[in-house]
Every structure is written in C-alpha cells, then in structure tokens.
Amino acid sequence: MFSKLRLSVKNGLLILFLLLSSLAFSQKINKLTPLQMKQDIDTLIHYLEETHINPYYRYPKDKFYKDVSLVKKNLTTELDLIDFYLKIEPLLAKLEDGHTDLPIPKTEYESKNPFELPYVFRLTPDKPYILCQSVKGSYTPQIPGNSEIISINGHSAKKIVNDIINLNTGETPVFRAEYGAENFSFFIEELYKTNGKYKIKYTHNSKVNSIVIDAVRQNELIANEDSYNKALPEEKKEVDKNFTLTIQNNIAIIDFKLFDWNGFKEFADSTFSVIKDKKIKNLVINLIDNPGGDSDVGDAFLQYFLDKPFKQYDRVDVKFSQLYKDRLRAHIGSKEPTKEQIETLTKKNGTIETLYLDNNSINDNPLRYNGNIYLLINSQTYSSAADFAQCFKFYKRGIIIGEETGGLIKSFGDIVTTHLPNSDLKYTISSTLYYNIGANENDFIGVIPDIVTSKEKALEKALEIIERSNSQLR
C-alpha cells in the first residue's frame, strides 16, 4: 500500500472556475492570459496545501507566499505554455521535495522539433560546474571529451547550473544539477533563447578554447543515434534492461537500473542460481543513477541476502485528501471496495495518520546469498533505491561505496497526480512522509556511504577492496 512510486481563493470560487475552465481542455491553448496563469498558481497552492503533509518543511511559508505574489505581479502579458512553466516551476523547486513537481511539458516542447546540442554534459553545483563528457551518436566531436565548459553564449557555467538547479525539484542541489543535465538542451534553448547557435568557451589540457557550434534538430539527432546504435557490433550495443549480471574474476556484479517488477523475479532467481553454482564469494550491487521505482521490488530483492525479519520503513505518516481519495477511486474502478478502502474514502480530508510498520518475515529461499556484498550509490540514487540502500546499511549487510544518495532517509513520496486547470500542466504532489528504518526525526539526509568516492570510481574501489581482501587470504 505504501510503495514509493518524485490557496488564496475561496473553495467555492476555485471549484467554479475549475468547472468553467475545463470546457477549454478540448482546444489547444497557444497563449495563457495573466488571469488564467494566476488562477493556475492559486490552484497549485490550493492542491499543495490540501494534499502535502508539510510542504514548507525547509522553505518558510511566508517567504513562499512572497515569492508567489512577486511571480503573479509580474504576469502582465500573455505567455505560451513553456514560458509559463519556467515562471512557476522555481516556486516548487524552493520546497526541495523531488516528488512534488511540474514535469517539463515535453509534448509541447518536442512539437517544435527543437534544437539539440549533441553532447552529454555533467552538471555540479560546485566547480567544475559543467563537464562535456562525450559527443552523441556518430557526430564528430568539436569539443574534446571531459572538457570543462567556462561559458555558453556569454553565460557563465556557474550561472547556467544555478539556473537549472532552480528549475528542478529535489532534496539536494547535487541531485537537481545532475537531473537537470538530462534536459540540458531544453534549459539552454528556453532560458537563453539561443536558437541553435552556441558560442562555447572551454578548457582542455589547461588550454582555453572558443568554438561556435550549430545545434541539430531533435528529429535529426534521434535518427543519427538510432543509425549509430544499429551499426554497432552486438556486444557494444546498449541493452535497455533494468537488471544485468556480469561475472568478472569470479566477482558477481549486478547493475540495478530501476526498481521495476518487469522481469525482476526471473532475473533474481537466475542470477542467484549462477552465483550459487559458481560459489561466488563477492557480490557488487550497483545502484548508481538508479532513480527508484517500486519499493516492493526492494523488499523482494532483500529476501535474497537478508536472513532475519526486516523492514525498509519504520513509520509512515499519511495525509488523506480529496486528490488522494480520487486516486484510490480510480484504482478501485468498478470493483467492490475493501473494508480498508471504504474507511479511507470516508476519512475527513486533511486527516493525518501515523502507521508503524511490521517486519517482513523471511521466506524460505534456497538461493539466499551469504557472501560479501558491496553496494554502490551516488547522488542520483533516489527514492526507493535510496530506501533500499538505507535498509542495507541499517542491517549491516555489507560495505557501501560512493556518494551520499539524493534520496533521503526521511522523505516525502507516494505521489498523487492532477493537472492545472488552464495550462493543463501535469502536477505531482507527495501525500506521505516516510521514515526509513534507522531514521530519526531530523534526518532529512541521504544514505552516507562507508567509503566516499566519485560514482566513476566506485566500482573500481569495490574491486580493489575485494582484491586486497583476497590477497590477504592467500
């Protein structure tokens, strides 16, 4: 039930204009009037405060309201959907809850066949702010790999990263920067109106260079990458799998990209059968860049190497709201609701209940692994992946290597989804506060690794520790 999956108007008036504005949904809105945008902001705040347990846990309510007033005051002309999004997303970013968010309106953006800068970038809130890691597809690189970007079109790398952090929700600046890197071209194009022209200053091998790059259209980039991947030898093609196993020098390495049920059980049984048959004594579980998913998958995975009753969450605070109930009704559909579901639907809106969770019992599992485990994490280990890591740490199952997780051990989640009435922007809001096992009242922190190193060196560090341990046993 508790699986983790990131108003200033009177209620009567709100309901009235929601009904009226819903009539416009069937038509595409090219421009939003100042009144429509202000109504959407009022709705955003209403749903936030009605649904979220404590939206102002880090950012004070009075400051938030002042920010809202300033944004509304400056809405004096019509804006298109994306420009309106860029105005209001920073409001939610201030709240530092990665599950309470307005996702980028990708459909609207991609309908323009936008410009793309065909490189992979890494962003960090500290110097070096932007690293150009590699070129995409078969394009000839005009910027060498691992070059440090100094500026783009006169905007400093520090400013660019800070602007992107302010347009992404999340609990830490590191996570928000790295998450923003996934949509780098969107932010560069829409924030600075570059129109596909990039004058880039960068350093490589201690030498400062400048270059002007013409962007490519998105459809061209997609076609190029598809063609490039098809031409690769089979062994070099990237396979889109949530879990993979490799054996290296009698060390098992599980790459866990997403906590998803699709194929999990078959993969886990097969993997731990191989590990048992080969008598492998060292296992590396890689959760680097794992954004989370379904925490029930984490419970099932933990059954393969924990031998005593366990739980990922000690306590859960749930707020029952209209949106929460609407989601439940949609889930029930035409089925007969259970007694528990009826009790939920009849609770007064605004009610908050605290639930203390029982341990998961240990299943009979002939494939249970008792060897050494090394868990790799980083700032992009988030949500259910971070919950898994905290459970692993609390029960002292092995050594954790890497960076502090972006997901916190006390965090909000279990999102409900709605849309703003005039813009139709999708809006997700946390309804639940999770206390991971071992978390205290003030622990809005990530999982701290036993050995701190960069995500690029985490696997190397694990293999080094295993080799050192094996050498001592010889």
C-alpha positions in Angstrom: 0.0 0.0 0.0 2.8 2.4 0.8 5.1 1.5 -2.0 7.1 4.6 -3.3 6.4 5.4 -6.9 9.2 12.2 -7.5 -4.7 28.9 -1.7 -5.5 32.3 -1.9 -9.0 31.8 -3.4 -12.1 30.5 -1.6 -13.0 26.9 -2.2 -16.3 27.8 -3.8 -14.7 30.1 -6.3 -12.0 27.6 -7.0 -14.5 24.9 -7.9 -16.5 27.3 -10.0 -13.5 28.3 -12.2 -12.3 24.7 -12.4 -15.6 23.7 -13.9 -15.6 26.7 -16.3 -12.0 26.3 -17.4 -12.4 22.6 -18.0 -14.5 23.4 -21.0 -11.4 24.7 -22.8 -9.4 21.5 -22.5 -10.6 20.2 -25.8 -8.9 23.0 -27.6 -5.2 23.6 -27.7 -4.3 26.8 -25.9 -1.4 28.6 -27.6 -1.3 31.5 -25.1 -2.3 31.9 -21.5 -3.7 35.2 -20.2 -2.5 36.7 -17.0 -5.8 35.8 -15.3 -5.5 32.2 -16.4 -2.0 31.9 -15.2 -2.8 33.5 -11.8 -5.7 31.0 -11.5 -3.4 28.1 -12.2 -1.0 29.4 -9.5 -3.8 29.7 -7.0 -4.9 26.1 -7.8 -1.3 24.9 -7.5 -1.1 26.3 -3.9 -4.5 25.0 -3.0 -3.7 21.4 -4.1 -0.3 21.7 -2.4 -1.6 22.7 1.0 -4.6 20.3 0.8 -2.5 17.3 -0.2 1.0 17.6 1.2 1.7 16.9 4.9 4.3 19.6 5.3 5.2 21.4 2.1 7.2 24.1 4.0 9.4 21.8 5.9 12.5 23.6 4.6 11.3 26.8 3.0 9.1 29.0 5.2 5.5 29.6 4.2 5.7 33.4 4.5 8.7 33.5 2.1 7.0 31.2 -0.3 3.9 33.4 -0.4 6.0 36.5 -1.0 7.6 34.6 -3.9 4.2 33.7 -5.3 3.0 37.3 -5.0 6.0 38.5 -6.9 5.5 36.0 -9.7 1.8 36.8 -10.0 2.6 40.6 -10.0 5.0 40.1 -13.0 2.4 38.2 -15.1 1.2 41.1 -17.1 1.2 39.7 -20.7 0.2 36.5 -22.4 2.7 33.7 -22.3 3.0 30.4 -24.0 2.9 27.2 -22.0 6.7 26.7 -21.7 7.3 30.3 -20.7 4.6 30.0 -18.0 6.2 26.7 -16.9 9.6 28.5 -16.5 7.9 31.1 -14.3 6.3 28.7 -11.8 8.5 25.7 -11.6 11.0 27.6 -9.5 8.3 28.1 -6.8 8.1 24.3 -6.3 11.9 23.9 -6.6 12.2 26.1 -3.5 10.3 23.4 -1.4 13.0 20.8 -2.0 10.7 17.8 -2.4 11.6 15.8 -5.6 8.2 14.2 -5.7 6.3 17.5 -5.7 6.8 18.8 -9.2 5.6 20.1 -12.5 7.4 17.9 -15.1 8.6 19.7 -18.2 5.8 19.9 -20.8 7.7 17.6 -23.2 4.9 17.2 -25.7 4.6 20.9 -26.2 8.4 21.4 -26.4 9.0 18.5 -28.8 6.2 19.5 -31.1 8.6 22.3 -32.2 11.3 19.9 -33.3 13.7 21.8 -31.0 17.4 22.3 -31.3 19.7 19.9 -29.5 23.3 20.3 -28.6 24.5 16.7 -29.3 26.8 16.2 -26.3 26.5 14.6 -22.9 27.1 17.0 -20.1 27.6 16.6 -16.4 26.5 19.4 -14.1 27.5 20.0 -10.5 26.8 22.9 -8.1 30.5 23.3 -7.4 33.4 23.8 -9.8 33.9 22.4 -12.4 30.2 23.3 -12.9 29.8 21.8 -16.4 31.9 19.0 -17.9 31.4 18.0 -21.6 31.7 14.2 -21.3 31.2 13.0 -24.8 29.5 13.5 -28.2 26.3 11.8 -29.0 25.8 9.3 -31.9 28.1 9.5 -34.8 28.7 13.2 -34.8 32.3 14.4 -35.0 33.2 15.9 -31.6 34.1 19.6 -31.8 34.6 19.7 -28.0 37.1 17.1 -26.6 35.7 14.7 -24.0 35.9 15.8 -20.4 36.4 19.4 -21.3 35.4 22.0 -18.7 32.8 24.5 -20.0 33.6 28.1 -19.0 30.6 29.8 -20.6 27.9 29.4 -23.3 26.9 32.5 -25.2 28.4 34.7 -22.6 26.5 33.0 -19.7 29.0 31.6 -17.1 28.9 27.9 -16.3 28.1 28.8 -12.7 25.1 30.8 -13.7 23.8 28.1 -16.1 24.0 25.4 -13.4 22.3 27.6 -10.8 19.5 28.5 -13.2 19.0 24.8 -14.0 19.1 23.9 -10.3 16.3 26.4 -9.7 14.2 24.7 -12.3 14.4 21.2 -10.9 12.8 19.9 -7.7 14.8 17.6 -5.4 16.2 17.4 -1.9 19.8 18.3 -2.7 21.5 20.8 -5.2 23.7 17.9 -6.4 20.7 15.8 -7.4 18.9 18.7 -9.0 22.0 19.6 -11.1 22.6 16.1 -12.3 18.9 15.6 -13.0 18.8 18.8 -14.9 21.7 17.6 -17.1 19.2 15.1 -18.7 17.4 18.1 -20.3 20.3 20.3 -20.9 19.3 21.4 -24.4 15.8 22.3 -23.2 17.1 24.6 -20.5 19.8 26.3 -22.7 17.3 26.9 -25.5 14.3 28.0 -23.5 16.2 30.1 -20.8 18.6 31.9 -23.1 16.8 31.7 -26.5 20.0 30.6 -28.3 18.1 29.5 -31.4 20.6 26.7 -32.1 23.7 28.9 -32.0 26.3 28.2 -29.3 29.5 30.1 -28.7 31.2 27.9 -26.2 34.4 28.7 -24.2 36.0 25.7 -22.6 39.3 24.4 -21.2 41.1 21.3 -22.2 44.5 20.2 -21.1 44.9 23.6 -19.3 44.3 25.5 -22.5 41.3 27.9 -23.0 39.5 27.4 -26.3 36.5 29.0 -28.0 34.2 27.5 -30.6 30.9 28.2 -32.3 28.6 25.2 -32.7 25.4 24.9 -34.7 22.8 22.7 -33.0 20.9 20.0 -34.8 17.2 19.4 -34.8 15.8 16.8 -32.4 14.5 14.5 -35.1 17.9 14.6 -36.8 19.6 13.7 -33.5 17.2 10.8 -32.9 17.8 9.4 -36.4 21.6 9.8 -36.0 21.6 8.0 -32.7 19.3 5.2 -34.0 21.5 4.7 -37.0 24.7 4.8 -34.9 23.4 2.2 -32.4 22.2 -0.1 -35.2 25.7 -0.1 -36.8 27.4 -1.1 -33.5 28.6 -4.7 -33.1 26.1 -6.6 -31.0 28.5 -6.8 -28.0 28.7 -3.0 -27.8 25.1 -2.2 -28.1 23.4 -0.8 -25.1 20.6 -3.1 -24.0 17.7 -1.5 -22.3 17.4 -3.7 -19.3 16.6 -2.8 -15.7 18.9 -5.5 -14.3 22.0 -7.2 -15.7 24.6 -9.6 -14.3 28.3 -9.8 -15.3 30.9 -12.1 -13.8 34.4 -10.6 -13.5 37.3 -12.6 -11.9 34.8 -14.7 -10.0 33.1 -11.5 -8.7 29.4 -11.0 -9.5 28.3 -7.5 -10.5 24.6 -6.7 -10.6 23.7 -3.4 -12.3 20.3 -2.4 -11.0 18.9 0.5 -13.0 15.3 0.6 -11.9 13.1 -1.0 -9.2 10.6 -2.5 -11.5 8.7 -5.8 -11.4 9.1 -6.4 -15.2 11.5 -9.4 -15.4 12.7 -9.0 -11.8 11.8 -12.4 -10.4 13.2 -14.3 -13.3 16.4 -12.3 -13.2 16.9 -12.7 -9.5 16.3 -16.4 -9.5 18.6 -16.9 -12.5 21.3 -14.6 -11.1 21.5 -16.1 -7.6 21.4 -19.6 -9.1 24.5 -18.7 -11.1 26.1 -17.2 -8.0 25.4 -20.3 -6.0 26.6 -22.7 -8.8 29.8 -20.8 -9.2 30.4 -20.5 -5.5 30.9 -16.8 -5.8 32.0 -15.1 -2.6 31.9 -11.5 -3.6 28.9 -9.6 -5.0 28.7 -6.0 -6.1 25.3 -4.4 -6.4 25.4 -1.2 -8.5 22.6 1.4 -7.7 24.4 4.3 -9.2 22.0 6.5 -11.1 19.0 4.3 -10.1 16.0 6.7 -9.7 13.9 4.3 -7.7 10.6 2.8 -8.6 8.6 0.3 -6.6 9.9 -0.4 -3.1 8.2 -3.8 -3.0 10.8 -4.9 -5.5 13.4 -3.8 -2.9 11.7 -6.0 -0.3 11.8 -8.9 -2.7 15.4 -8.3 -3.6 16.4 -8.1 0.1 15.0 -11.6 0.6 18.0 -13.0 -1.4 20.6 -11.9 1.2 19.0 -11.0 4.5 18.3 -13.9 6.8 16.3 -12.2 9.6 13.0 -10.3 9.6 13.4 -6.7 8.2 11.6 -3.6 7.0 12.6 -0.7 4.9 10.2 1.8 6.6 9.7 2.2 10.3 7.0 4.7 10.2 4.7 6.3 7.6 2.6 9.5 8.0 -0.3 9.7 5.5 -2.4 12.7 4.7 -5.9 11.9 3.4 -7.0 14.5 0.9 -9.5 14.7 -2.0 -6.8 14.0 -4.6 -5.6 11.0 -2.5 -9.2 9.7 -2.5 -9.7 10.4 -6.2 -6.6 8.3 -6.9 -8.0 5.4 -4.8 -11.4 5.6 -6.5 -9.7 5.4 -9.9 -7.7 2.4 -8.7 -10.8 0.6 -7.4 -12.7 1.3 -10.7 -15.7 -1.0 -11.0 -14.6 -3.4 -8.3 -16.1 -3.7 -4.9 -14.0 -1.6 -2.4 -12.5 -3.4 0.5 -13.3 -2.5 4.1 -9.9 -0.7 4.4 -10.6 1.2 1.2 -14.1 2.3 2.4 -12.5 3.5 5.7 -10.0 5.6 3.7 -12.7 7.1 1.4 -14.8 8.2 4.4 -12.0 9.9 6.3 -12.2 13.6 6.7 -10.0 15.5 4.3 -6.9 16.8 6.0 -6.7 13.8 8.4 -3.1 12.7 9.1 -2.5 9.2 10.4 0.8 7.6 11.6 1.4 4.0 10.9 4.2 1.9 12.4 5.1 -0.9 10.0 5.7 -4.5 10.9 8.8 -6.5 9.8 8.7 -8.5 6.6 9.0 -12.2 7.5 11.9 -14.2 5.9 10.8 -16.5 3.1 12.2 -19.9 2.5 14.8 -19.3 -0.2 17.4 -21.9 -1.2 19.2 -19.2 -3.3 19.8 -16.9 -0.3 23.3 -15.5 -0.6 25.7 -15.3 2.5 28.8 -13.9 0.9 30.3 -10.4 0.9 28.3 -7.6 -0.7 29.5 -4.2 -1.8 26.7 -1.6 -2.6 27.5 1.3 -4.9 25.4 4.5 -4.6 25.6 8.2 -5.7 23.7 11.4 -5.7 21.4 10.1 -8.4 20.4 7.1 -6.2 16.9 8.2 -5.4 13.6 7.3 -3.9 13.1 3.5 -3.5 16.7 2.9 -4.4 17.9 5.1 -1.5 15.4 3.3 0.8 16.9 0.0 -0.2 20.4 1.4 0.5 19.4 2.6 3.9 17.9 -0.8 4.8 21.1 -2.5 3.6 23.1 -0.2 5.8 20.9 -0.5 8.9 21.1 -4.3 8.9 24.9 -4.1 8.3 24.8 -6.4 5.3 27.9 -5.1 3.6 30.1 -2.1 2.6 28.6 0.9 0.9 30.8 2.8 -1.6 30.2 6.1 -3.5 28.4 9.3 -2.8 25.6 10.3 -0.4 22.3 9.4 -2.0 20.0 12.1 -3.5 17.1 10.3 -1.9 16.7 11.0 1.8 16.2 8.5 4.7 13.3 10.6 5.9 11.4 11.8 2.8 8.1 12.6 1.1 6.6 10.4 -1.6 3.6 8.3 -2.7 2.6 10.9 -5.2 -0.9 11.9 -6.4 -1.3 13.4 -9.8 -3.6 16.2 -11.1 -3.5 18.9 -13.7 -3.6 22.7 -13.5 -7.0 23.9 -14.9 -6.0 26.4 -17.7 -2.5 25.3 -18.7 -3.2 21.6 -18.2 0.3 21.2 -16.8 0.8 17.9 -15.0 1.2 18.3 -11.3 2.5 15.7 -8.8 2.3 16.1 -5.1 3.6 14.0 -2.2 0.9 12.6 0.1 3.1 10.6 2.5 6.1 11.1 4.8 8.4 8.1 5.1 10.8 7.3 7.9 13.2 4.7 6.7 14.4 2.2 9.2 17.0 3.9 11.4 15.9 7.4 10.6 15.4 10.0 13.3 13.1 13.0 13.5 15.6 15.4 11.9 17.2 13.0 9.4 16.5 14.8 6.2 19.7 13.4 4.9 20.8 10.8 2.3 22.4 7.5 2.9 26.0 8.1 3.8 28.5 5.6 2.3 31.1 3.8 4.3 33.7 4.7 1.7 33.3 8.1 -0.1 34.4 8.2 -3.7 33.0 9.5 -7.0 30.5 7.5 -9.0 33.1 7.0 -11.7 35.5 5.3 -9.3 33.0 3.4 -7.1 33.2 0.1 -8.9 37.0 0.3 -9.2 37.2 0.9 -5.5 35.0 -2.1 -4.7 37.1 -4.4 -6.9 40.2 -3.0 -5.3 38.9 -3.8 -1.8 37.9 -7.3 -2.9 41.3 -8.0 -4.5 43.1 -6.7 -1.4 41.0 -9.0 0.8 41.6 -12.0 -1.5 45.4 -11.3 -1.4 45.4 -11.4 2.4 43.6 -14.8 2.4 46.1 -16.4 0.0 
